[in-house]
């Protein structure tokens, strides 16, 4: 029987990289661009594998996956997939955690630098013919300030190393990794309250879980320095956006750089887009020509591995061991 892979996020013409990899393995490709077509139940029942990006994969949807062996997230975050339900049905869940490490860490540091040098305000001043130093937004010497990193996974470690390369002192909080990881990142281990209190720039690199959802809330922001900046390139719901707006407007923190939001795209009149001290970019931290290809190739290759009866390279769950749950949350509240 021919094995079928259902691509749930693109028309076939929009998935040439996936098609290149899957065709070479003799796999049939079926597409359902939004997982909402009228014939979706039939497509699901015939699928040996499902590839998604941000589409929710619920337990009820999985009930139609009679033959499916793997749900592959073409990206990093898997909070839209019901992992316990997949495990119970014997379906691997995978992602591609290493496709944009350089891109996201570079973007995080770029947002740090933009805030440190007040680039956007000075850009507007120059456009208006104002060639004076903006004394109301003083600039501190960058070297010797403190970069705080929340989560020392691949991207967090890369961000820490880049911060050290720019002359920053680096502290980090991640109770799920050992001292060797902190040493490799060149970061001093601190607890969460200390991270908030000591960081001049706090960059977030955690997945979205029940414990990290709105972890950066009004109480957390109140612990930060009035001169500190927050940077989020992880998941939008890690930050309580209304609380962030209040903190910035009240000068309780100096500003923020945000690449991810709880709802994307935001409404055109969303206050987050019009706050002078908050830089918003449109979820592009991952982006490069190389990363766009890597994520599709590596995801499709993992699908092929599972269809051949091999374990995946990037498993989120483990269907071979009864009762195994997804990876633990990276941070306790």
Secondary structure, DSSP 4 states (H G I P E B T S, - for coil): ---EEEESS--GGG-HHHHHHHHHTT-EEEE-TTS--TTHHHHHHT-SEEEESS--B-HHHHTT-SS--EEEESSS--TTB-HHHHHHTT-EEE--TTSSHHHHHHHHHHHHHHHHTTHHHHHHHHHTT--S--TTS----STT-EEEEE--SHHHHHHHHHHHHTT-EEEEE-TTS-HHHHHHHT-EE--HHHHHHH-SEEEE-----TTTTT-B-HHHHHTS-TT-EEEE-S-GGGB-HHHHHHHHHTTSS-EEEES--SSSSPPTT-GGGG-TTEEE--S-TT--HHHHHHHHHHHHHHHHHHHTTPPPSSBSS-TTSTTPPSPPPS---
